Amino acid sequence: MKSFKIFLKKREIFFDCKFHRNILEVLQSNQIPIGYQCQLGFCGLCKVYLKKGDIFYFYRPIALLKSKEILTCICRPINNIVIEIC
């Protein structure tokens, strides 16, 4: 399994595909404050801005998103990414 880096401001976090299902899980395990509720792509509380890199959605988000916004509860990186919490 692969590992990727998530860059958040001046912090670097590792996303290990063996241990983390989605980006929200890795943010929470690193004590990064981020809102969430449904964890199914409906509410949009876990959205962040994807500044660089690519992600894979497990299924299509239902929450309304603007350009470059992603839902951390239903996606994982497919390479190193840079994000900013909304």
C-alpha positions as CSV (number, residue, x, y, z in Angstrom):
1,M,0.0,0.0,0.0
2,K,1.1,3.5,-0.7
3,S,1.7,6.5,1.6
4,F,1.2,10.1,0.6
5,K,2.0,13.5,2.2
6,I,-0.7,16.0,3.1
7,F,0.7,19.5,3.5
8,L,-1.4,21.9,5.6
9,K,0.0,25.3,6.2
10,K,3.4,24.7,7.7
11,R,2.6,21.1,8.7
12,E,3.3,17.9,6.9
13,I,1.0,14.9,7.6
14,F,1.4,11.3,6.3
15,F,-1.5,9.5,4.8
16,D,-0.8,5.8,5.0
17,C,-3.3,3.9,2.9
18,K,-3.0,0.8,5.2
19,F,-4.3,2.7,8.2
20,H,-6.4,5.6,6.9
21,R,-9.6,5.3,4.9
22,N,-10.1,9.0,4.1
23,I,-8.5,12.4,4.6
24,L,-10.8,13.3,7.4
25,E,-9.5,10.3,9.5
26,V,-5.9,11.4,9.1
27,L,-6.7,15.0,10.0
28,Q,-8.5,13.9,13.1
29,S,-5.7,11.5,14.1
30,N,-3.3,14.4,13.9
31,Q,-5.5,16.7,16.1
32,I,-6.3,19.1,13.2
33,P,-9.6,20.8,14.0
34,I,-12.1,20.3,11.2
35,G,-15.8,20.2,11.3
36,Y,-17.7,17.1,10.3
37,Q,-21.1,15.5,10.8
38,C,-22.5,13.0,8.4
39,Q,-19.3,11.5,7.0
40,L,-21.2,10.5,3.9
41,G,-20.7,13.5,1.6
42,F,-24.0,15.1,2.3
43,C,-23.5,18.0,4.8
44,G,-20.3,19.5,3.5
45,L,-18.9,20.4,6.9
46,C,-15.6,18.6,6.3
47,K,-14.7,20.5,3.1
48,V,-11.3,21.9,2.5
49,Y,-9.6,23.6,-0.4
50,L,-7.4,21.4,-2.6
51,K,-4.5,23.7,-3.5
52,K,-2.4,21.1,-5.2
53,G,-2.5,17.4,-6.0
54,D,-5.3,14.9,-6.8
55,I,-7.8,13.0,-4.9
56,F,-10.1,10.0,-5.5
57,Y,-13.7,10.1,-4.3
58,F,-15.2,6.8,-3.1
59,Y,-18.5,8.1,-4.5
60,R,-19.8,11.3,-5.9
61,P,-20.4,14.0,-3.2
62,I,-23.9,15.3,-2.7
63,A,-23.0,18.5,-0.9
64,L,-22.6,21.6,-3.1
65,L,-19.0,22.4,-3.7
66,K,-17.2,25.3,-5.3
67,S,-14.2,24.9,-7.5
68,K,-11.2,23.3,-5.7
69,E,-13.3,22.3,-2.6
70,I,-13.2,18.7,-1.6
71,L,-15.0,16.6,1.1
72,T,-12.4,14.9,3.3
73,C,-14.9,12.3,4.6
74,I,-15.3,10.5,1.2
75,C,-11.9,10.9,-0.5
76,R,-8.3,9.9,-0.3
77,P,-5.2,11.3,-2.0
78,I,-3.7,9.6,-5.0
79,N,-0.5,11.7,-4.8
80,N,0.9,14.3,-2.4
81,I,-1.6,17.1,-1.8
82,V,-1.7,20.6,-0.4
83,I,-5.0,21.6,1.4
84,E,-6.3,24.5,3.3
85,I,-9.2,24.2,5.8
86,C,-12.1,26.4,4.8
